[in-house]
Amino acid sequence: MDRSITSPTLLADLGGTNVRFALADTASTTPLLMDSVRRYRVKDFDTLADTIRQYFTDTGHTASQAIIAAAGRIANGETVKITNNPWAVSAHGLQLELGFDGVRLVNDFAAQGMSIPLLHNDQLQAVGKALPPEHDRKSSQTFVVMGPGTGLGVAGLLLRHGHWIVLETEGGHAGFAAHSAEDVEILHRLNARFGRVSNERMICGNGLVNLYLALADIAGQPAEEYTPEDITARATDGSDALCVRTVETLAGIFGSVAGDLVLSLGGWDGVYLTGGVLKILMPWLQSGGFRERFEAKGRFRDTMENVPTVAITHPEPGLLGAAALAVLEAGRNLPREA
C-alpha cells in the first residue's frame, strides 16, 4: 500500500462466515487498495472490533473512518444483527471503542451494487445470449443486484440524472414461489422442515444441501451426509447424478427468482449476479436452465428475453463498492460519474 496516503478509510465486507478488510484512498481513481485486502474467519473472533484490531496489527495501518458492509438489515443506519453470524454491530459503539471519527453501516449487497460504477468490462461475464447492460446517464435506469453466498443477497441499483443510488433490501428472505411440479414437491418437503420457506433456503451454500435432501426424498434415494462443497465437487466431476441434478435445480430456481425480482423492482435494464457461491455455479448458469426460467414469465417473456444477466468476476465486489461509498462520503464524485 502507498504509505503516503494520510487518511485512508477502513473497509469491511462482513458476511456469515468471513469478514474481509481493505483500505480505500478516496482521492484515487482506483480507490480500493487491493494489496491491503485481508480475510478473517468470523468464528475465530468474539467481536468485529477484535477483528479490526487484528487487521491493524497484521498490516501496520490505521484509519480514521470506516465503511462496514454487513449481511443483514441496517436499523436506522446504526445497528445490524448479522444474518447467519453471531455478531451484532453498532456504528456508534464501534466508533467509540476504536476511536474512529466516523463509522457507516450499509447492507452488504448495497455495497456490492455500488461496485458496478467502478467495474470494467473484463470484470463482467455475460450469462446467456443477451448483451451486457449499458449505462445511459441521460436516462433513468434500474438494475437488480443479487447472488448466493452464506445467504442470498438482493439490492436494487438506480441510475438517475447521472448519479447512482442503491436500494437496500432483504429480498433473499421473500417467500419461495413454486413454478413447476418439482418445485411444489421441493416446497412441501422444505415447508415440513422449516415452516415458512424463503428463497434463501435454496439459493445459497447451505441451500445446496436443502435441495439435495429434498430431491433425494422425491427420488426415493438414500441421502449422503454431503456438505455444499461435496455436492458441487461431485456435480463437477459427474460422479453423482443426484448432485448434478441438485446444482441444475438450484440454477433453475435462481433464474426464476432473478426474473421475479426484475418484475418486482422494474429492473428492465439488467441483472448483476454476484456472491461467494457464484463462481462454482457459473457452468450450470450458462447451461440453459437459468435463462430459460428467468425468461419464463408468461406475458412478459418477450420483454425478459431482452433483459441482460451478467456475472461480476471482480474478486472483491463488496470491498470495491464500499470504496465507492467512501469516495461519495468524502464529497467526491465516482470516477465514471457524471
C-alpha positions as CSV (number, residue, x, y, z in Angstrom):
1,M,0.0,0.0,0.0
2,D,1.1,3.6,-0.7
3,R,2.2,4.8,2.7
4,S,1.8,8.5,1.6
5,I,-2.0,8.2,2.0
6,T,-2.5,10.2,5.1
7,S,-6.1,9.2,6.0
8,P,-7.3,6.0,4.4
9,T,-10.8,4.7,5.0
10,L,-11.2,1.2,6.5
11,L,-13.5,-1.0,4.5
12,A,-15.1,-4.2,5.8
13,D,-17.3,-6.8,3.9
14,L,-18.9,-8.8,6.7
15,G,-20.8,-12.0,5.9
16,G,-21.9,-15.0,7.8
17,T,-18.6,-16.9,7.5
18,N,-15.9,-14.5,6.7
19,V,-15.0,-10.8,7.1
20,R,-12.8,-9.1,4.6
21,F,-10.9,-5.8,5.2
22,A,-9.2,-3.4,3.0
23,L,-8.3,0.3,2.8
24,A,-9.5,3.0,0.4
25,D,-7.8,6.0,-1.0
26,T,-10.8,8.3,-1.7
27,A,-8.7,10.7,-3.8
28,S,-7.7,8.0,-6.3
29,T,-9.4,7.0,-9.5
30,T,-8.9,3.4,-8.2
31,P,-9.9,3.8,-4.6
32,L,-9.8,0.2,-3.5
33,L,-6.2,-0.7,-2.4
34,M,-6.1,-4.3,-3.4
35,D,-2.8,-5.1,-1.7
36,S,-4.4,-4.1,1.6
37,V,-7.1,-6.9,1.5
38,R,-7.1,-9.4,4.3
39,R,-9.7,-12.1,5.2
40,Y,-10.6,-13.5,8.6
41,R,-13.0,-16.2,9.8
42,V,-15.8,-14.9,11.9
43,K,-15.7,-17.9,14.3
44,D,-12.1,-17.0,15.3
45,F,-13.1,-13.7,17.0
46,D,-15.6,-12.6,19.6
47,T,-16.5,-9.3,18.0
48,L,-15.9,-7.2,14.9
49,A,-13.9,-4.7,16.9
50,D,-11.5,-7.5,17.9
51,T,-11.1,-8.5,14.2
52,I,-10.4,-4.9,13.2
53,R,-7.7,-4.6,15.9
54,Q,-6.1,-7.8,14.5
55,Y,-6.2,-6.4,10.9
56,F,-4.5,-3.2,12.1
57,T,-1.9,-5.3,13.9
58,D,-1.3,-7.5,10.9
59,T,-0.9,-4.7,8.4
60,G,0.5,-1.9,10.5
61,H,-2.1,0.5,9.2
62,T,-4.7,2.6,10.9
63,A,-7.8,4.6,9.6
64,S,-10.0,7.4,11.0
65,Q,-13.1,6.5,9.0
66,A,-14.8,3.1,8.4
67,I,-17.4,1.8,5.9
68,I,-18.8,-1.5,7.2
69,A,-20.8,-3.6,4.6
70,A,-22.8,-6.2,6.6
71,A,-25.0,-9.1,5.7
72,G,-28.2,-8.0,7.4
73,R,-30.8,-5.3,7.7
74,I,-29.3,-2.0,8.9
75,A,-31.7,-0.5,11.5
76,N,-31.8,3.3,11.4
77,G,-28.3,3.4,9.9
78,E,-26.9,2.5,13.3
79,T,-27.1,-1.2,14.2
80,V,-27.2,-4.6,12.4
81,K,-27.6,-8.2,13.6
82,I,-25.6,-10.1,11.1
83,T,-27.6,-12.8,9.3
84,N,-26.0,-16.3,9.9
85,N,-23.4,-14.8,12.2
86,P,-23.3,-14.3,16.0
87,W,-22.1,-10.7,15.9
88,A,-24.2,-7.6,16.5
89,V,-22.7,-4.4,15.4
90,S,-23.4,-0.8,16.4
91,A,-21.9,2.1,14.3
92,H,-21.7,4.4,17.3
93,G,-20.4,1.7,19.6
94,L,-17.7,0.7,17.1
95,Q,-16.7,4.4,16.7
96,L,-16.3,4.9,20.4
97,E,-14.5,1.6,21.0
98,L,-11.9,2.1,18.3
99,G,-11.6,5.8,18.2
100,F,-12.9,6.3,14.7
101,D,-14.1,9.8,13.6
102,G,-17.0,8.1,11.8
103,V,-18.5,4.7,11.0
104,R,-21.1,4.0,8.4
105,L,-23.0,0.7,8.2
106,V,-24.5,-0.4,4.9
107,N,-26.1,-3.6,3.7
108,D,-23.5,-5.9,2.0
109,F,-25.5,-6.1,-1.2
110,A,-25.9,-2.3,-1.3
111,A,-22.1,-2.3,-1.3
112,Q,-21.9,-5.0,-4.0
113,G,-24.3,-2.9,-6.1
114,M,-22.1,0.2,-5.7
115,S,-19.1,-1.7,-7.1
116,I,-20.8,-1.6,-10.6
117,P,-19.9,2.0,-11.5
118,L,-16.2,1.1,-10.9
119,L,-16.2,-2.2,-12.8
120,H,-14.5,-2.6,-16.2
121,N,-15.8,-4.8,-19.0
122,D,-13.2,-7.5,-18.3
123,Q,-14.6,-7.9,-14.8
124,L,-18.1,-8.9,-16.1
125,Q,-19.2,-12.1,-17.8
126,A,-22.5,-12.4,-19.7
127,V,-24.9,-15.2,-18.6
128,G,-26.9,-16.2,-21.6
129,K,-27.0,-14.6,-25.0
130,A,-28.3,-11.2,-24.0
131,L,-25.8,-8.3,-24.3
132,P,-24.3,-6.9,-21.1
133,P,-26.1,-3.9,-19.6
134,E,-25.2,-0.5,-20.9
135,H,-25.3,2.6,-18.6
136,D,-27.0,5.6,-20.1
137,R,-26.5,8.6,-17.9
138,K,-29.0,10.6,-19.9
139,S,-32.0,8.4,-18.9
140,S,-33.3,6.6,-15.8
141,Q,-32.2,3.0,-15.5
142,T,-32.9,0.4,-12.9
143,F,-30.9,-2.8,-12.2
144,V,-31.1,-5.8,-9.9
145,V,-28.1,-6.9,-7.9
146,M,-28.3,-10.4,-6.4
147,G,-26.4,-13.5,-5.6
148,P,-25.7,-16.5,-3.3
149,G,-23.2,-16.7,-0.6
150,T,-23.8,-17.8,3.0
151,G,-27.3,-16.4,2.3
152,L,-29.0,-14.8,-0.7
153,G,-28.4,-11.0,-1.1
154,V,-30.6,-8.7,-3.1
155,A,-30.3,-5.0,-3.9
156,G,-31.7,-2.5,-6.4
157,L,-29.4,-0.1,-8.3
158,L,-30.7,3.0,-9.8
159,L,-29.1,5.4,-12.2
160,R,-30.8,8.8,-12.0
161,H,-29.6,12.1,-13.5
162,G,-26.1,10.7,-13.9
163,H,-25.8,9.5,-10.3
164,W,-26.0,6.1,-8.8
165,I,-28.5,5.3,-6.0
166,V,-28.6,1.9,-4.2
167,L,-31.7,0.4,-2.7
168,E,-31.1,-1.8,0.3
169,T,-33.4,-4.8,0.6
170,E,-33.8,-8.2,2.3
171,G,-35.3,-9.8,-0.8
172,G,-33.5,-13.0,-0.2
173,H,-35.9,-13.7,2.6
174,A,-39.0,-13.3,0.4
175,G,-41.1,-16.4,0.2
176,F,-40.3,-19.1,-2.4
177,A,-42.8,-19.3,-5.3
178,A,-43.1,-22.7,-6.9
179,H,-43.2,-22.7,-10.7
180,S,-43.1,-26.4,-11.6
181,A,-44.4,-29.7,-10.3
182,E,-41.0,-30.5,-8.9
183,D,-40.8,-27.1,-7.3
184,V,-44.1,-28.0,-5.5
185,E,-42.6,-31.3,-4.2
186,I,-39.5,-29.5,-3.0
187,L,-41.6,-26.8,-1.3
188,H,-43.7,-29.4,0.5
189,R,-40.5,-31.0,1.9
190,L,-38.8,-27.8,2.9
191,N,-42.1,-26.5,4.4
192,A,-42.2,-29.6,6.6
193,R,-38.6,-28.9,7.8
194,F,-38.6,-25.1,8.2
195,G,-42.2,-23.9,8.2
196,R,-42.0,-20.8,6.0
197,V,-39.7,-21.3,3.0
198,S,-37.7,-18.3,1.7
199,N,-35.7,-18.1,-1.5
200,E,-32.6,-18.2,0.7
201,R,-33.4,-21.7,1.8
202,M,-32.3,-22.9,-1.6
203,I,-30.2,-20.2,-3.3
204,C,-27.1,-20.2,-1.1
205,G,-24.3,-22.6,0.0
206,N,-26.4,-24.5,2.5
207,G,-29.3,-24.3,0.1
208,L,-27.5,-26.9,-2.0
209,V,-27.8,-29.3,1.0
210,N,-31.5,-28.5,1.4
211,L,-32.2,-29.1,-2.2
212,Y,-30.1,-32.3,-2.3
213,L,-32.1,-33.8,0.7
214,A,-35.4,-32.8,-0.9
215,L,-34.5,-34.3,-4.3
216,A,-33.2,-37.5,-2.7
217,D,-36.5,-37.9,-0.8
218,I,-38.5,-37.2,-4.0
219,A,-36.5,-39.8,-5.9
220,G,-36.7,-42.3,-3.0
221,Q,-32.9,-42.5,-2.7
222,P,-30.9,-42.6,0.5
223,A,-29.1,-39.3,1.1
224,E,-25.4,-39.0,1.9
225,E,-24.2,-36.6,4.6
226,Y,-22.8,-34.2,2.0
227,T,-21.5,-30.6,2.5
228,P,-22.2,-28.0,-0.1
229,E,-18.6,-28.5,-1.3
230,D,-19.2,-32.2,-1.6
231,I,-22.2,-31.7,-3.7
232,T,-20.6,-29.2,-6.1
233,A,-17.4,-31.4,-6.4
234,R,-19.4,-34.5,-7.3
235,A,-21.6,-32.5,-9.7
236,T,-18.5,-31.1,-11.4
237,D,-16.8,-34.4,-11.9
238,G,-20.1,-36.1,-12.8
239,S,-19.7,-38.9,-10.2
240,D,-23.1,-38.5,-8.6
241,A,-26.2,-37.9,-10.7
242,L,-28.2,-36.6,-7.8
243,C,-25.6,-34.0,-7.1
244,V,-25.7,-32.9,-10.7
245,R,-29.5,-32.7,-10.5
246,T,-29.2,-30.6,-7.3
247,V,-27.0,-28.0,-8.9
248,E,-29.0,-27.9,-12.0
249,T,-32.2,-27.4,-10.0
250,L,-30.6,-24.6,-7.9
251,A,-29.6,-22.8,-11.2
252,G,-33.1,-23.0,-12.5
253,I,-34.7,-21.7,-9.3
254,F,-32.1,-19.0,-9.2
255,G,-33.2,-18.0,-12.7
256,S,-36.9,-17.9,-11.6
257,V,-36.1,-15.7,-8.6
258,A,-33.9,-13.4,-10.6
259,G,-36.7,-12.9,-13.1
260,D,-39.3,-12.3,-10.4
261,L,-37.0,-9.6,-9.0
262,V,-36.9,-7.9,-12.4
263,L,-40.7,-7.8,-12.4
264,S,-40.8,-6.6,-8.7
265,L,-38.2,-3.9,-8.9
266,G,-38.7,-2.9,-12.5
267,G,-35.1,-3.9,-13.2
268,W,-35.6,-3.9,-17.0
269,D,-32.0,-2.7,-17.7
270,G,-30.3,-5.8,-16.4
271,V,-29.3,-8.1,-13.5
272,Y,-25.9,-8.2,-12.0
273,L,-25.0,-11.6,-10.4
274,T,-22.5,-11.8,-7.5
275,G,-21.9,-13.6,-4.3
276,G,-19.4,-16.1,-2.9
277,V,-21.0,-19.2,-4.4
278,L,-21.5,-17.7,-7.9
279,K,-18.2,-18.9,-9.4
280,I,-18.9,-22.5,-8.5
281,L,-22.4,-22.2,-10.1
282,M,-21.4,-20.5,-13.3
283,P,-21.1,-23.6,-15.5
284,W,-24.7,-24.5,-14.6
285,L,-26.0,-21.0,-15.0
286,Q,-24.6,-21.0,-18.6
287,S,-26.1,-24.3,-19.5
288,G,-29.6,-23.0,-20.1
289,G,-31.8,-23.7,-17.1
290,F,-31.1,-20.3,-15.5
291,R,-32.0,-18.2,-18.5
292,E,-35.0,-20.4,-19.5
293,R,-36.6,-20.0,-16.1
294,F,-35.5,-16.3,-15.9
295,E,-37.4,-15.6,-19.2
296,A,-40.4,-17.8,-18.5
297,K,-42.6,-15.0,-17.2
298,G,-45.8,-15.6,-19.2
299,R,-46.9,-12.4,-21.0
300,F,-43.6,-10.8,-20.2
301,R,-41.5,-13.5,-21.9
302,D,-40.6,-11.3,-24.9
303,T,-39.5,-8.5,-22.6
304,M,-37.5,-10.8,-20.3
305,E,-35.6,-12.2,-23.3
306,N,-34.0,-8.8,-23.8
307,V,-33.1,-8.2,-20.1
308,P,-29.3,-9.0,-19.7
309,T,-27.9,-11.0,-16.9
310,V,-24.2,-10.6,-16.2
311,A,-21.9,-12.1,-13.5
312,I,-19.4,-9.9,-11.6
313,T,-16.0,-11.5,-11.7
314,H,-14.1,-8.9,-9.7
315,P,-12.6,-10.8,-6.7
316,E,-13.8,-8.3,-4.1
317,P,-17.0,-6.5,-5.3
318,G,-18.2,-5.9,-1.7
319,L,-15.0,-4.0,-0.8
320,L,-14.9,-2.3,-4.2
321,G,-18.5,-1.0,-3.6
322,A,-17.5,0.1,0.0
323,A,-14.6,2.0,-1.6
324,A,-17.1,3.7,-3.9
325,L,-19.3,4.7,-0.9
326,A,-16.2,6.0,0.8
327,V,-15.5,8.3,-2.2
328,L,-19.0,9.6,-2.0
329,E,-18.8,10.1,1.8
330,A,-15.6,12.2,1.2
331,G,-17.7,14.5,-1.0
332,R,-16.1,13.4,-4.3
333,N,-17.6,12.0,-7.5
334,L,-17.0,8.5,-8.6
335,P,-14.5,8.3,-11.5
336,R,-17.2,7.4,-14.0
337,E,-20.0,9.5,-12.5
338,A,-21.3,12.5,-14.5
